[in-house]
Amino acid sequence: MRTKDELFRAAQREVAAYRQQAVMQAETARRAAYAAHPALAEADSAHLRAGLGLAKAAALGGNMDTARAALARRVQRGRFQARLPLPVV
């Protein structure tokens, strides 16, 4: 008979295996989407950069309203390939 610790570790390994499989499937789907729609990769990258900019402003104690306004201006000028939702902070 296995101890509680052994059962717990076996369950952790099984969950980790399921998680790894899900991550790999998601990565494969992401690559397929980027290959099918090249503009999606640029839009995703721009959205990531904008989110990181807002996070940096928040972490440094900057003015979030100014950062959001700058992001909104970039979206209006068409610097993003797709219409992206502004993050709610």
Kinemage of the C-alpha trace (Angstrom):
@kinemage 1
@onewidth
@group {chain A} dominant
@subgroup {mainchain}
@vectorlist {calphas} color= white
{ca met a 1} P 0.000 0.000 0.000
{ca arg a 2} L 1.247 3.481 -0.871
{ca thr a 3} L 1.496 6.293 1.620
{ca lys a 4} L -0.429 9.527 1.344
{ca asp a 5} L 2.766 11.280 0.286
{ca glu a 6} L 3.368 8.775 -2.516
{ca leu a 7} L -0.229 9.095 -3.704
{ca phe a 8} L 0.036 12.882 -3.616
{ca arg a 9} L 3.251 12.885 -5.635
{ca ala a 10} L 1.765 10.475 -8.184
{ca ala a 11} L -1.257 12.779 -8.556
{ca gln a 12} L 1.049 15.786 -8.982
{ca arg a 13} L 2.962 14.001 -11.750
{ca glu a 14} L -0.276 13.135 -13.531
{ca val a 15} L -1.576 16.695 -13.330
{ca ala a 16} L 1.789 18.022 -14.565
{ca ala a 17} L 1.626 15.657 -17.538
{ca tyr a 18} L -1.893 16.847 -18.428
{ca arg a 19} L -0.788 20.474 -18.060
{ca gln a 20} L 2.231 19.939 -20.308
{ca gln a 21} L 0.062 18.290 -22.947
{ca ala a 22} L -2.405 21.201 -22.849
{ca val a 23} L 0.418 23.737 -23.148
{ca met a 24} L 1.839 21.933 -26.166
{ca gln a 25} L -1.589 21.770 -27.847
{ca ala a 26} L -2.133 25.478 -27.223
{ca glu a 27} L 1.289 26.319 -28.661
{ca thr a 28} L 0.557 24.233 -31.766
{ca ala a 29} L -2.800 25.982 -32.211
{ca arg a 30} L -1.153 29.405 -31.753
{ca arg a 31} L 1.453 28.628 -34.417
{ca ala a 32} L -1.255 27.437 -36.817
{ca ala a 33} L -3.282 30.612 -36.252
{ca tyr a 34} L -0.226 32.819 -36.834
{ca ala a 35} L 0.614 30.895 -40.009
{ca ala a 36} L -2.945 31.231 -41.316
{ca his a 37} L -3.215 34.942 -40.413
{ca pro a 38} L 0.187 36.713 -40.430
{ca ala a 39} L -1.325 39.996 -39.213
{ca leu a 40} L -2.460 38.220 -36.064
{ca ala a 41} L 1.134 37.800 -34.901
{ca glu a 42} L 1.810 41.534 -35.247
{ca ala a 43} L -1.453 42.455 -33.511
{ca asp a 44} L -0.685 40.060 -30.671
{ca ser a 45} L 2.819 41.472 -30.317
{ca ala a 46} L 1.522 45.050 -30.300
{ca his a 47} L -1.088 44.177 -27.702
{ca leu a 48} L 1.567 42.526 -25.536
{ca arg a 49} L 3.845 45.577 -25.784
{ca ala a 50} L 0.948 47.891 -24.891
{ca gly a 51} L 0.022 45.772 -21.881
{ca leu a 52} L 3.622 45.680 -20.720
{ca gly a 53} L 3.782 49.460 -21.051
{ca leu a 54} L 0.717 49.856 -18.851
{ca ala a 55} L 2.100 47.382 -16.326
{ca lys a 56} L 5.418 49.232 -16.237
{ca ala a 57} L 3.649 52.562 -15.705
{ca ala a 58} L 1.650 51.048 -12.850
{ca ala a 59} L 4.723 49.453 -11.256
{ca leu a 60} L 6.682 52.703 -11.417
{ca gly a 61} L 3.807 54.694 -9.982
{ca gly a 62} L 3.129 56.452 -13.262
{ca asn a 63} L -0.111 57.993 -14.372
{ca met a 64} L -2.294 55.160 -15.707
{ca asp a 65} L -4.713 57.589 -17.370
{ca thr a 66} L -1.874 59.039 -19.447
{ca ala a 67} L -0.695 55.563 -20.440
{ca arg a 68} L -4.235 54.504 -21.399
{ca ala a 69} L -4.715 57.675 -23.434
{ca ala a 70} L -1.470 57.053 -25.324
{ca leu a 71} L -2.596 53.506 -26.065
{ca ala a 72} L -5.994 54.728 -27.273
{ca arg a 73} L -4.291 57.250 -29.595
{ca arg a 74} L -2.158 54.496 -31.108
{ca val a 75} L -5.221 52.357 -31.693
{ca gln a 76} L -7.050 55.285 -33.346
{ca arg a 77} L -4.074 56.035 -35.599
{ca gly a 78} L -4.154 52.456 -36.843
{ca arg a 79} L -0.838 51.372 -35.374
{ca phe a 80} L -2.492 48.122 -34.333
{ca gln a 81} L -3.592 45.638 -36.985
{ca ala a 82} L -6.773 44.726 -35.114
{ca arg a 83} L -9.145 46.448 -32.743
{ca leu a 84} L -7.897 45.415 -29.360
{ca pro a 85} L -9.703 45.881 -26.053
{ca leu a 86} L -8.043 48.285 -23.663
{ca pro a 87} L -7.009 46.609 -20.415
{ca val a 88} L -9.068 47.450 -17.365
{ca val a 89} L -6.836 48.443 -14.479
